[in-house]
């Protein structure tokens, strides 16, 4: 006597799979969204460090002279093709980098 068995999944098995996938998505999606924000913050910090190192390089090449104000910083550092041949780095959030004349550095952003 042959026993015939249907191939396929029952409704309960399919519902269980859907519930498990829903739980995994509920855990994974917020973490992925947070990692994107963290990446932008880290990119901004790296840009600030790069610009500050280029300010030091500029001062070294110009007898210790630093830019005098924001306009001078923009002209001599940001728009310099020798310091930034591919263009100056920009903040991923669209905020402009501000030159602090007291410290001779670009101030870090708080995002």
DSSP file (Angstrom, degrees, kcal/mol; ACC not computed):
  #  RESIDUE AA STRUCTURE BP1 BP2  ACC     N-H-->O    O-->H-N    N-H-->O    O-->H-N    TCO  KAPPA ALPHA  PHI   PSI    X-CA   Y-CA   Z-CA
    1    1 A X              0   0    0      0, 0.0     2,-0.4     0, 0.0     0, 0.0   0.000 360.0 360.0 360.0 129.5    0.0    0.0    0.0
    2    2 A X        -     0   0    0      2,-0.0     2,-0.6     0, 0.0     0, 0.0  -0.769 360.0-148.7 -95.8 134.9    1.4    3.4   -1.0
    3    3 A X        -     0   0    0     -2,-0.4     2,-0.5     2,-0.0     0, 0.0  -0.914  12.9-149.7-102.9 122.1    0.9    6.4    1.2
    4    4 A X        -     0   0    0     -2,-0.6     2,-0.4     2,-0.0    -2,-0.0  -0.782  12.3-168.1 -93.9 131.7    0.7    9.6   -0.8
    5    5 A X        -     0   0    0     -2,-0.5     2,-0.2     0, 0.0    -2,-0.0  -0.969  19.6-125.2-122.9 133.5    2.0   12.7    0.9
    6    6 A X        -     0   0    0     -2,-0.4     2,-0.4     1,-0.0    -2,-0.0  -0.521  22.6-134.0 -75.2 140.6    1.4   16.2   -0.3
    7    7 A X        +     0   0    0     -2,-0.2     2,-0.3     2,-0.0    -1,-0.0  -0.756  60.2  58.7 -94.1 142.6    4.4   18.4   -0.9
    8    8 A X  S    S-     0   0    0     -2,-0.4     2,-0.3     2,-0.0    -2,-0.0  -0.809  80.3 -63.8 135.6-175.3    4.5   21.9    0.4
    9    9 A X        -     0   0    0     -2,-0.3     2,-0.1     1,-0.0    -2,-0.0  -0.799  40.4-122.2-110.7 151.0    4.1   24.0    3.6
   10   10 A X     >  -     0   0    0     -2,-0.3     4,-1.9     1,-0.1     5,-0.2  -0.440  30.8-108.2 -83.1 165.8    1.2   24.3    5.9
   11   11 A X  H  > S+     0   0    0      1,-0.2     4,-2.4     2,-0.2     5,-0.2   0.874 119.5  54.4 -61.6 -38.8   -0.4   27.7    6.6
   12   12 A X  H  > S+     0   0    0      2,-0.2     4,-2.3     1,-0.2    -1,-0.2   0.891 106.4  51.1 -64.6 -40.2    1.1   27.6   10.2
   13   13 A X  H  > S+     0   0    0      2,-0.2     4,-2.0     1,-0.2    -1,-0.2   0.917 111.6  47.4 -64.5 -42.2    4.6   27.0    8.9
   14   14 A X  H  X S+     0   0    0     -4,-1.9     4,-2.2     2,-0.2    -2,-0.2   0.902 111.7  50.3 -65.6 -41.2    4.3   29.9    6.5
   15   15 A X  H  X S+     0   0    0     -4,-2.4     4,-2.4     1,-0.2    -1,-0.2   0.889 108.7  52.7 -64.1 -38.6    2.9   32.2    9.3
   16   16 A X  H  X S+     0   0    0     -4,-2.3     4,-2.3     2,-0.2    -1,-0.2   0.911 109.2  48.9 -63.4 -42.4    5.7   31.2   11.6
   17   17 A X  H  X S+     0   0    0     -4,-2.0     4,-2.5     2,-0.2    -2,-0.2   0.909 111.0  50.4 -63.4 -42.4    8.3   32.1    9.0
   18   18 A X  H  X S+     0   0    0     -4,-2.2     4,-2.2     2,-0.2    -2,-0.2   0.905 110.7  49.3 -63.5 -41.7    6.7   35.5    8.4
   19   19 A X  H  X S+     0   0    0     -4,-2.4     4,-2.2     2,-0.2    -2,-0.2   0.917 111.1  49.2 -64.3 -43.4    6.6   36.2   12.1
   20   20 A X  H  X S+     0   0    0     -4,-2.3     4,-2.3     1,-0.2    -2,-0.2   0.916 111.5  49.0 -63.5 -43.1   10.3   35.3   12.5
   21   21 A X  H  X S+     0   0    0     -4,-2.5     4,-2.3     1,-0.2    -1,-0.2   0.882 109.7  53.1 -63.1 -38.0   11.2   37.5    9.5
   22   22 A X  H  X S+     0   0    0     -4,-2.2     4,-2.2     2,-0.2    -2,-0.2   0.904 109.0  48.5 -63.0 -42.0    9.2   40.4   11.0
   23   23 A X  H  X S+     0   0    0     -4,-2.2     4,-1.4     2,-0.2    -2,-0.2   0.921 111.6  49.3 -65.0 -44.1   11.1   40.1   14.3
   24   24 A X  H  X S+     0   0    0     -4,-2.3     4,-2.6     1,-0.2    -2,-0.2   0.901 111.7  48.9 -62.0 -41.1   14.4   40.1   12.6
   25   25 A X  H  X S+     0   0    0     -4,-2.3     4,-2.3     1,-0.2     5,-0.3   0.888 107.0  55.7 -66.1 -38.7   13.5   43.2   10.5
   26   26 A X  H  < S+     0   0    0     -4,-2.2     4,-0.5     1,-0.2    -1,-0.2   0.810 114.7  40.0 -64.3 -29.0   12.3   45.0   13.6
   27   27 A X  H  X S+     0   0    0     -4,-1.4     4,-0.8    -3,-0.2    -2,-0.2   0.874 119.2  43.6 -84.3 -41.3   15.7   44.4   15.2
   28   28 A X  H  X S+     0   0    0     -4,-2.6     4,-2.1    -5,-0.2     5,-0.2   0.879 102.8  61.2 -78.5 -39.5   17.9   45.1   12.1
   29   29 A X  H  X S+     0   0    0     -4,-2.3     4,-2.1     1,-0.2     5,-0.2   0.913 104.3  47.2 -62.0 -47.4   16.3   48.2   10.5
   30   30 A X  H  > S+     0   0    0     -4,-0.5     4,-2.1    -5,-0.3    -1,-0.2   0.882 112.0  52.2 -62.5 -34.3   16.9   50.6   13.5
   31   31 A X  H  X S+     0   0    0     -4,-0.8     4,-2.0     2,-0.2    -1,-0.2   0.893 109.0  49.2 -67.6 -38.4   20.5   49.4   13.8
   32   32 A X  H  X S+     0   0    0     -4,-2.1     4,-1.4     2,-0.2    -1,-0.2   0.896 110.2  51.1 -67.0 -39.0   21.2   50.1   10.1
   33   33 A X  H  X S+     0   0    0     -4,-2.1     4,-1.3     1,-0.2    -2,-0.2   0.900 110.8  49.1 -64.2 -40.1   19.6   53.5   10.4
   34   34 A X  H  X S+     0   0    0     -4,-2.1     4,-2.3     1,-0.2    -1,-0.2   0.871 105.9  56.4 -66.5 -37.7   21.8   54.3   13.4
   35   35 A X  H  X S+     0   0    0     -4,-2.0     4,-2.0     1,-0.2    -1,-0.2   0.845 103.6  54.6 -66.3 -32.1   25.0   53.1   11.7
   36   36 A X  H  X S+     0   0    0     -4,-1.4     4,-1.7     2,-0.2    -1,-0.2   0.904 109.1  47.5 -65.8 -40.8   24.4   55.6    8.8
   37   37 A X  H  X S+     0   0    0     -4,-1.3     4,-2.1     2,-0.2    -2,-0.2   0.903 111.0  51.2 -65.8 -41.9   24.2   58.5   11.3
   38   38 A X  H  X S+     0   0    0     -4,-2.3     4,-2.4     1,-0.2    -2,-0.2   0.883 107.4  53.9 -62.3 -38.4   27.4   57.3   13.0
   39   39 A X  H  X S+     0   0    0     -4,-2.0     4,-2.1     1,-0.2    -1,-0.2   0.894 107.9  49.6 -64.6 -40.2   29.1   57.1    9.6
   40   40 A X  H  X S+     0   0    0     -4,-1.7     4,-2.1     2,-0.2    52,-0.3   0.911 111.0  49.5 -64.9 -42.3   28.2   60.7    8.9
   41   41 A X  H  X S+     0   0    0     -4,-2.1     4,-2.1     1,-0.2    -2,-0.2   0.916 112.3  47.8 -63.4 -42.6   29.5   61.9   12.3
   42   42 A X  H  X S+     0   0    0     -4,-2.4     4,-2.3     1,-0.2    -1,-0.2   0.867 109.9  52.6 -67.1 -36.0   32.8   60.1   11.8
   43   43 A X  H  X S+     0   0    0     -4,-2.1     4,-2.2     2,-0.2    -1,-0.2   0.897 109.0  50.1 -65.0 -40.0   33.2   61.5    8.3
   44   44 A X  H  X S+     0   0    0     -4,-2.1     4,-2.2     2,-0.2    -2,-0.2   0.915 110.7  49.1 -65.1 -42.7   32.7   65.0    9.6
   45   45 A X  H  X S+     0   0    0     -4,-2.1     4,-2.2     1,-0.2    -2,-0.2   0.903 111.1  50.1 -62.8 -40.9   35.3   64.4   12.4
   46   46 A X  H  X S+     0   0    0     -4,-2.3     4,-2.3     1,-0.2    -1,-0.2   0.887 109.3  51.7 -65.3 -38.4   37.8   63.0    9.8
   47   47 A X  H  X S+     0   0    0     -4,-2.2     4,-2.8     2,-0.2     5,-0.2   0.908 108.6  50.7 -64.1 -42.0   37.2   66.1    7.6
   48   48 A X  H  X S+     0   0    0     -4,-2.2     4,-2.5     1,-0.2    58,-0.3   0.927 111.4  48.0 -61.7 -44.9   37.9   68.5   10.5
   49   49 A X  H  X S+     0   0    0     -4,-2.2     4,-2.0     2,-0.2    -1,-0.2   0.896 112.6  49.3 -62.7 -40.4   41.1   66.6   11.3
   50   50 A X  H  X S+     0   0    0     -4,-2.3     4,-1.9     2,-0.2    -2,-0.2   0.930 111.7  47.4 -65.2 -45.4   42.2   66.7    7.6
   51   51 A X  H  X S+     0   0    0     -4,-2.8     4,-2.0     1,-0.2    -2,-0.2   0.914 111.4  51.6 -63.4 -41.8   41.5   70.4    7.3
   52   52 A X  H  X S+     0   0    0     -4,-2.5     4,-1.8     1,-0.2    -1,-0.2   0.875 108.9  50.4 -63.8 -36.6   43.4   71.2   10.5
   53   53 A X  H  X S+     0   0    0     -4,-2.0     4,-2.0     1,-0.2    -1,-0.2   0.866 109.6  51.1 -68.9 -33.5   46.4   69.2    9.3
   54   54 A X  H  X S+     0   0    0     -4,-1.9     4,-2.5     2,-0.2    -2,-0.2   0.831 105.7  55.6 -71.9 -31.2   46.3   71.2    6.0
   55   55 A X  H  X S+     0   0    0     -4,-2.0     4,-2.4     2,-0.2    -2,-0.2   0.923 109.2  47.5 -63.1 -43.1   46.2   74.4    8.0
   56   56 A X  H  X S+     0   0    0     -4,-1.8     4,-2.5     2,-0.2    -2,-0.2   0.898 111.1  50.8 -64.1 -40.4   49.4   73.3    9.7
   57   57 A X  H  X S+     0   0    0     -4,-2.0     4,-2.2     2,-0.2    -2,-0.2   0.916 110.0  50.1 -62.8 -43.0   50.9   72.4    6.4
   58   58 A X  H  X S+     0   0    0     -4,-2.5     4,-0.9     1,-0.2     7,-0.2   0.931 111.5  48.2 -59.4 -46.5   50.0   75.8    5.0
   59   59 A X  H ><>S+     0   0    0     -4,-2.4     5,-3.1     1,-0.2     6,-0.6   0.889 110.5  51.8 -63.8 -39.2   51.6   77.5    8.0
   60   60 A X  H ><5S+     0   0    0     -4,-2.5     3,-0.7     1,-0.2    -1,-0.2   0.899 111.6  46.5 -62.9 -41.0   54.8   75.4    7.7
   61   61 A X  H 3<5S+     0   0    0     -4,-2.2    -1,-0.2     1,-0.2    -2,-0.2   0.610 113.6  50.6 -77.6 -11.2   55.1   76.3    4.0
   62   62 A X  T X<5S-     0   0    0     -4,-0.9     3,-1.5    -3,-0.5    -1,-0.2  -0.216 121.9 -92.6-124.3  43.0   54.5   80.0    4.7
   63   63 A X  T < 5S-     0   0    0     -3,-0.7    -3,-0.2     1,-0.3    -2,-0.1   0.814  85.6 -52.1  55.7  37.7   56.9   80.8    7.6
   64   64 A X  T 3 <S+     0   0    0     -5,-3.1     2,-0.5     1,-0.3    -1,-0.3   0.614  97.1 145.4  79.7  12.1   54.4   80.1   10.4
   65   65 A X    <   -     0   0    0     -3,-1.5    -1,-0.3    -6,-0.6     2,-0.2  -0.729  28.8-165.8 -89.0 127.8   51.7   82.4    9.0
   66   66 A X        -     0   0    0     -2,-0.5   -10,-0.0     1,-0.1     7,-0.0  -0.663  36.0 -81.8-103.5 162.4   48.2   81.2    9.5
   67   67 A X        -     0   0    0     -2,-0.2    -1,-0.1     1,-0.1     3,-0.1  -0.338  36.4-143.9 -58.4 147.9   45.0   82.5    7.8
   68   68 A X        -     0   0    0      1,-0.1     2,-0.3    -3,-0.1    -1,-0.1   0.772  68.1  -9.2 -90.9 -27.4   43.8   85.7    9.5
   69   69 A X  S  > S-     0   0    0      1,-0.1     4,-2.6    31,-0.1     5,-0.2  -0.878  84.3 -76.5-155.2-174.4   40.0   85.2    9.3
   70   70 A X  H  > S+     0   0    0     -2,-0.3     4,-2.5     1,-0.2     5,-0.2   0.896 127.0  49.0 -62.1 -42.0   37.3   83.1    7.7
   71   71 A X  H  > S+     0   0    0      2,-0.2     4,-2.4     1,-0.2    -1,-0.2   0.912 112.8  47.5 -65.2 -41.6   37.6   84.8    4.3
   72   72 A X  H  > S+     0   0    0      2,-0.2     4,-3.0     1,-0.2     5,-0.4   0.896 111.6  51.6 -65.1 -40.2   41.4   84.3    4.3
   73   73 A X  H  X>S+     0   0    0     -4,-2.6     4,-2.3     2,-0.2     5,-1.7   0.920 110.7  48.1 -59.9 -45.7   40.9   80.7    5.4
   74   74 A X  I  <>S+     0   0    0     -4,-2.5     5,-2.2     3,-0.2    -2,-0.2   0.920 117.0  42.3 -63.4 -43.8   38.5   80.1    2.6
   75   75 A X  I  <5S+     0   0    0     -4,-2.4    -2,-0.2     3,-0.2    -1,-0.2   0.940 124.5  32.0 -68.7 -48.2   40.8   81.6    0.0
   76   76 A X  I  <5S+     0   0    0     -4,-3.0    -3,-0.2    -5,-0.2    -2,-0.2   0.760 134.1  18.9 -87.7 -25.6   44.1   80.1    1.2
   77   77 A X  I ><5S+     0   0    0     -4,-2.3     3,-1.2    -5,-0.4    -3,-0.2   0.828 125.1  40.0-108.9 -62.1   43.0   76.7    2.5
   78   78 A X  I 3 <S+     0   0    0     -5,-1.7    10,-0.5     1,-0.3    -3,-0.2   0.889 123.0  39.7 -62.6 -42.5   39.6   75.6    1.3
   79   79 A X  T 3 <S+     0   0    0     -5,-2.2     2,-0.5    -6,-0.3    -1,-0.3   0.366  87.4 118.7 -90.6   6.4   40.1   76.8   -2.3
   80   80 A X    <>  -     0   0    0     -3,-1.2     4,-2.2     1,-0.2     7,-0.2  -0.608  46.6-165.5 -77.6 120.5   43.7   75.8   -2.5
   81   81 A X  T  4 S+     0   0    0     -2,-0.5    -1,-0.2     1,-0.2     6,-0.1   0.692  89.3  57.5 -78.0 -17.5   44.2   73.2   -5.3
   82   82 A X  T  4 S+     0   0    0      2,-0.1     3,-0.3     1,-0.1    -1,-0.2   0.840 114.5  36.4 -79.5 -32.2   47.7   72.3   -3.9
   83   83 A X  T  4 S+     0   0    0      1,-0.2     2,-0.3    -6,-0.2    -2,-0.2   0.852 136.0  22.3 -83.4 -37.5   46.2   71.4   -0.5
   84   84 A X    ><  +     0   0    0     -4,-2.2     3,-1.7    -7,-0.2    -1,-0.2  -0.713  66.5 172.5-130.3  81.2   43.0   69.9   -1.8
   85   85 A X  T 3  S+     0   0    0     -2,-0.3    -1,-0.1    -3,-0.3     3,-0.1   0.795  85.6  42.9 -62.5 -27.9   43.6   68.8   -5.4
   86   86 A X  T 3  S-     0   0    0      1,-0.3    -1,-0.3     0, 0.0    -5,-0.1   0.275 130.3 -83.5 -99.2  11.3   40.2   67.1   -5.6
   87   87 A X    <   -     0   0    0     -3,-1.7    -1,-0.3    -7,-0.2    -2,-0.1   0.052  56.6 -66.5  98.4 148.5   38.4   69.8   -3.7
   88   88 A X        -     0   0    0    -10,-0.5     2,-0.1    -4,-0.1   -10,-0.1  -0.332  58.8-100.0 -67.9 148.2   38.0   70.6    0.0
   89   89 A X        -     0   0    0    -42,-0.1     2,-0.3     1,-0.0    -1,-0.1  -0.393  37.8-149.9 -67.8 146.8   36.1   68.1    2.1
   90   90 A X        -     0   0    0     -2,-0.1     2,-0.2    -3,-0.1     6,-0.1  -0.879  22.9 -99.8-118.8 151.9   32.5   69.1    2.9
   91   91 A X    >   -     0   0    0      4,-0.6     3,-1.8    -2,-0.3   -50,-0.1  -0.481  24.7-135.7 -68.3 133.1   30.4   68.2    5.9
   92   92 A X  T 3  S+     0   0    0    -52,-0.3    -1,-0.1     1,-0.3   -51,-0.1   0.732 107.3  53.5 -62.6 -20.2   28.0   65.3    5.2
   93   93 A X  T 3  S-     0   0    0    -53,-0.1    -1,-0.3     2,-0.1     3,-0.1   0.480 118.0-112.5 -91.9  -3.7   25.3   67.3    7.0
   94   94 A X    <   +     0   0    0     -3,-1.8     2,-0.3     1,-0.3    -2,-0.1   0.537  68.9 141.7  87.0   6.9   25.9   70.4    4.8
   95   95 A X        -     0   0    0      1,-0.1    -4,-0.6    -5,-0.0    -1,-0.3  -0.628  52.0-119.4 -83.8 139.4   27.3   72.6    7.6
   96   96 A X        -     0   0    0     -2,-0.3     2,-0.4    -3,-0.1    -1,-0.1  -0.484  24.5-115.4 -76.6 147.8   30.2   74.9    6.7
   97   97 A X        -     0   0    0     -2,-0.2     2,-0.5     9,-0.0    11,-0.1  -0.716  30.5-146.7 -84.0 131.6   33.5   74.5    8.5
   98   98 A X        -     0   0    0     -2,-0.4     9,-2.1     9,-0.4     2,-0.5  -0.859   3.6-137.9-107.9 130.6   34.3   77.6   10.6
   99   99 A X  E     -A  106   0A   0     -2,-0.5     2,-0.7     7,-0.2     7,-0.2  -0.738  11.4-147.9 -87.3 127.6   37.8   78.8   11.2
  100  100 A X  E  >> -A  105   0A   0      5,-3.2     4,-1.8    -2,-0.5     5,-1.0  -0.868   3.7-161.1 -96.9 114.8   38.6   79.9   14.8
  101  101 A X  T  45S+     0   0    0     -2,-0.7    -1,-0.1     1,-0.2   -35,-0.1   0.759  87.1  56.6 -70.0 -23.9   41.2   82.7   14.6
  102  102 A X  T  45S+     0   0    0      1,-0.2    -1,-0.2     3,-0.1    -2,-0.0   0.919 120.8  25.7 -73.2 -43.7   42.1   82.2   18.3
  103  103 A X  T  45S-     0   0    0      2,-0.2    -2,-0.2    -3,-0.0    -1,-0.2   0.586  97.4-131.2 -95.6 -11.8   43.1   78.6   18.0
  104  104 A X  T  <5S+     0   0    0     -4,-1.8     2,-0.3     1,-0.3    -3,-0.2   0.852  71.9 108.5  60.7  36.4   44.0   78.6   14.3
  105  105 A X  E   <S-A  100   0A   0     -5,-1.0    -5,-3.2   -50,-0.0     2,-0.5  -0.904  77.9-105.3-135.5 161.5   41.8   75.5   13.8
  106  106 A X  E     -A   99   0A   0     -2,-0.3    -7,-0.2   -58,-0.3     2,-0.2  -0.789  44.7-121.6 -84.8 131.1   38.5   74.5   12.4
  107  107 A X        -     0   0    0     -9,-2.1    -9,-0.4    -2,-0.5     2,-0.1  -0.516  25.6-111.6 -78.2 142.4   36.1   74.0   15.1
  108  108 A X        -     0   0    0     -2,-0.2     2,-0.2   -11,-0.1    -1,-0.1  -0.415  30.5-122.7 -70.7 145.1   34.5   70.5   15.4
  109  109 A X        -     0   0    0     -2,-0.1     2,-0.6   -68,-0.1    -1,-0.1  -0.550   8.6-140.5 -84.4 152.8   30.8   70.2   14.7
  110  110 A X              0   0    0     -2,-0.2   -69,-0.0     1,-0.1    -1,-0.0  -0.908 360.0 360.0-113.4 102.0   28.2   68.9   17.1
  111  111 A X              0   0    0     -2,-0.6    -1,-0.1   -70,-0.0   -70,-0.1   0.390 360.0 360.0-103.8 360.0   25.8   66.8   15.1
